[in-house]
Amino acid sequence: MTTPLQGVRVLVTGGSRGIGRAISLALAAAGAKVVFGYYGDDEAAAATLKALRMHDASAFAVEADVSQEAQVVAMAGQAIEGLGGLDVVVNNAGILHEAGLLETSADAFDAVTGVNLRGTFLVGREAIRHMTRHGGGRVINIASDLGYLGRARNSAYCASKAGIGALTRTWAREFAPHILVNAVAPGPVDTDMLGADVMSEAQREKESDIPLGRIGRPEEVAAMVRFLAGPEATFITGQTYGVNGGSSMI
Ligand SMILES: NC(=O)c1ccc[n+]([C@@H]2O[C@H](COP(=O)([O-])OP(=O)(O)OC[C@H]3O[C@@H](n4cnc5c(N)ncnc54)[C@H](O)[C@@H]3O)[C@@H](O)[C@H]2O)c1
C-alpha cells in the first residue's frame, strides 16, 4: 500500500460516522496521523476510533460541539498538541433540518447554520491560526451541491452550504500561497443524514435522476479529500469539487 500522506497531521470534524468516518479512515490508510471530532454519538465514535487505530495506533477523538467557540478552541488545542502540529483540517461536521420555510423557526435556522457554517468558520479559524504560524497547510471544507442547486424545505442547510463555498474562496485568497483551501460538494451519499427521518419519500425518488444511477458512497467522497490533502494537489485553491454522480454539472 502506498502512503502518500505519511506523517501528515490531520483534524477531521464529524469523523465518527458517515462521510467523516470514511475520510478519517482513508487519510489514515494513506499514512496520515488523524484526530477526529464528533458530537453526541459516543458509540459510533468508539467504533471509528477502533478502526482508525488499525492504521494509526496514536489516533484519538475529541468530543466538541463545533458551533461553540470555547469547545472548538479546546478541540483544536488538543488536536494540535496531540499531533505535534496540524497540516490539514477537514471541516466535515454537519446537520440537516428539513422543513418548509414557513415552518422553520429562527432557532432551527440558527442550529443548522451554527453547526454547518459557524462551525466551519470556528474550526477553520483555529486551524488557520496555527497554520499561518507554522509554514502553511490545507483546509478542506465539505459543502454540498445543494449549496448552489437549492432545495425546497432546506433553507438553512442550503444557505449554510453556499456560505461554506464563500468561506472557501475567501480563505483561499486571504491565505495564499501557503495555505490551500478547497471544498468538496457531495451529491446524495449513503449515510445516516439521508435517513428516512430527514428526507421525504418524494425527494428520495428524485435521486433516481442521477446520471450514474445511484447515490454515492462515503468512500467516494473521501477519495477526493485524500487527493486534495495529498502531494499532487499543489496548484489548486479556492475550488469546489462536485462528487455527485453527475447530479449537477457546472
Ligand atoms: N450524506 C449526504 O448525502 C451529504 C451530501 C452532501 C453533503 N453532505 C455533508 O457531508 C458532511 C457529513 O455528512 P454525513 O452524511 O456523513 O452526516 P452524518 O449525520 O452521518 O454525520 C455527521 C457527523 O457530524 C457530527 N456532528 C453533528 N453535529 C455536530 C456538532 N454540533 N458538532 C460537532 N460534530 C457534529 C456527528 O458527530 C457526525 O460525526 C456534512 O457536512 C453534510 O452536510 C452530506
Ligand as a Chemical Component Dictionary entry (heavy atoms), coordinates in Angstrom:
data_LIG
# 
_chem_comp.id                   LIG 
_chem_comp.type                 NON-POLYMER 
_chem_comp.pdbx_formal_charge   0 
_chem_comp.three_letter_code    LIG 
# 
loop_
_chem_comp_atom.comp_id 
_chem_comp_atom.atom_id 
_chem_comp_atom.alt_atom_id 
_chem_comp_atom.type_symbol 
_chem_comp_atom.charge 
_chem_comp_atom.model_Cartn_x 
_chem_comp_atom.model_Cartn_y 
_chem_comp_atom.model_Cartn_z 
_chem_comp_atom.pdbx_ordinal 
LIG N1  N1  N 0  -24.944 12.416 3.128  1  
LIG C1  C1  C 0  -25.151 13.232 2.107  2  
LIG O1  O1  O 0  -25.937 12.946 1.196  3  
LIG C2  C2  C 0  -24.397 14.522 2.012  4  
LIG C3  C3  C 0  -24.479 15.231 0.802  5  
LIG C4  C4  C 0  -23.797 16.436 0.690  6  
LIG C5  C5  C 0  -23.052 16.916 1.759  7  
LIG N2  N2  N 1  -23.003 16.205 2.911  8  
LIG C6  C6  C 0  -22.204 16.770 4.005  9  
LIG O2  O2  O 0  -21.218 15.844 4.419  10 
LIG C7  C7  C 0  -20.939 16.039 5.801  11 
LIG C8  C8  C 0  -21.073 14.716 6.539  12 
LIG O3  O3  O 0  -22.408 14.242 6.375  13 
LIG P1  P1  P 0  -22.847 12.752 6.700  14 
LIG O4  O4  O 0  -23.860 12.413 5.713  15 
LIG O5  O5  O -1 -21.665 11.892 6.893  16 
LIG O6  O6  O 0  -23.601 13.008 8.101  17 
LIG P2  P2  P 0  -23.790 12.087 9.384  18 
LIG O7  O7  O 0  -25.044 12.571 10.021 19 
LIG O8  O8  O 0  -23.645 10.656 9.047  20 
LIG O9  O9  O 0  -22.544 12.501 10.308 21 
LIG C9  C9  C 0  -22.452 13.791 10.833 22 
LIG C10 C10 C 0  -21.206 13.930 11.681 23 
LIG O10 O10 O 0  -21.200 15.275 12.198 24 
LIG C11 C11 C 0  -21.032 15.232 13.607 25 
LIG N3  N3  N 0  -21.763 16.343 14.223 26 
LIG C12 C12 C 0  -23.109 16.570 14.196 27 
LIG N4  N4  N 0  -23.396 17.684 14.918 28 
LIG C13 C13 C 0  -22.207 18.153 15.381 29 
LIG C14 C14 C 0  -21.831 19.263 16.195 30 
LIG N5  N5  N 0  -22.749 20.124 16.680 31 
LIG N6  N6  N 0  -20.523 19.416 16.486 32 
LIG C15 C15 C 0  -19.603 18.555 16.020 33 
LIG N7  N7  N 0  -19.878 17.496 15.256 34 
LIG C16 C16 C 0  -21.173 17.307 14.954 35 
LIG C17 C17 C 0  -21.555 13.888 14.056 36 
LIG O11 O11 O 0  -20.925 13.522 15.290 37 
LIG C18 C18 C 0  -21.146 13.006 12.884 38 
LIG O12 O12 O 0  -19.824 12.567 13.064 39 
LIG C19 C19 C 0  -21.931 17.099 6.291  40 
LIG O13 O13 O 0  -21.306 18.367 6.292  41 
LIG C20 C20 C 0  -23.016 17.063 5.244  42 
LIG O14 O14 O 0  -23.713 18.274 5.146  43 
LIG C21 C21 C 0  -23.650 15.027 3.069  44 
# 
loop_
_chem_comp_bond.comp_id 
_chem_comp_bond.atom_id_1 
_chem_comp_bond.atom_id_2 
_chem_comp_bond.value_order 
_chem_comp_bond.pdbx_ordinal 
LIG N1  C1  SING 1  
LIG C1  O1  DOUB 2  
LIG C1  C2  SING 3  
LIG C2  C3  SING 4  
LIG C2  C21 DOUB 5  
LIG C3  C4  DOUB 6  
LIG C4  C5  SING 7  
LIG C5  N2  DOUB 8  
LIG N2  C6  SING 9  
LIG N2  C21 SING 10 
LIG C6  O2  SING 11 
LIG C6  C20 SING 12 
LIG O2  C7  SING 13 
LIG C7  C8  SING 14 
LIG C7  C19 SING 15 
LIG C8  O3  SING 16 
LIG O3  P1  SING 17 
LIG P1  O4  DOUB 18 
LIG P1  O5  SING 19 
LIG P1  O6  SING 20 
LIG O6  P2  SING 21 
LIG P2  O7  DOUB 22 
LIG P2  O8  SING 23 
LIG P2  O9  SING 24 
LIG O9  C9  SING 25 
LIG C9  C10 SING 26 
LIG C10 O10 SING 27 
LIG C10 C18 SING 28 
LIG O10 C11 SING 29 
LIG C11 N3  SING 30 
LIG C11 C17 SING 31 
LIG N3  C12 SING 32 
LIG N3  C16 SING 33 
LIG C12 N4  DOUB 34 
LIG N4  C13 SING 35 
LIG C13 C14 SING 36 
LIG C13 C16 DOUB 37 
LIG C14 N5  SING 38 
LIG C14 N6  DOUB 39 
LIG N6  C15 SING 40 
LIG C15 N7  DOUB 41 
LIG N7  C16 SING 42 
LIG C17 O11 SING 43 
LIG C17 C18 SING 44 
LIG C18 O12 SING 45 
LIG C19 O13 SING 46 
LIG C19 C20 SING 47 
LIG C20 O14 SING 48 
# 
